[in-house]
Amino acid sequence: FERLHAEDVFVVFTNPEGITGNVPHREEAQNFLAAFPDHKIQFPHKLLFGQGDMICSVHRSTGTHTGDWKMPDG
């Protein structure tokens, strides 16, 4: 995880306000995967683009919501 994310990464994923740091982002991803244990991610267009220190990917995500999903507000 650390190899793919800078220590001070800023990510907008499950928290619409975003979070900063690879440790909080890893925790966010683990909470998501606990809720969607069969989660699959595909990059059908192989698009990854950015400008300056911003980057964006286009992907397709599928999964079955079978577990508890801990959201930013608890």
C-alpha positions, 0 to 999 in steps of 0.5 A: 500500500505504501509503495502506491501511495505517498505518505501524505496522499490526499484521497476522496473515496468513501469520505466526500471531504477526503482524507490525508495520509496513507495510514488513514487511507489504508484503514478506509480501504480495509473498512470498504473491503470488509463491507464488500468482501468480493470487491473487484476493480477493473480498469477497462479503459486503462486511463490514468491521467493527472496534472501537477500533483493531482492524479485520477483513474477511471475504473469499474468497481463491483461487489456485494455489500454483505458486511458492516461498512464503517463510514467516516461519521462512525 
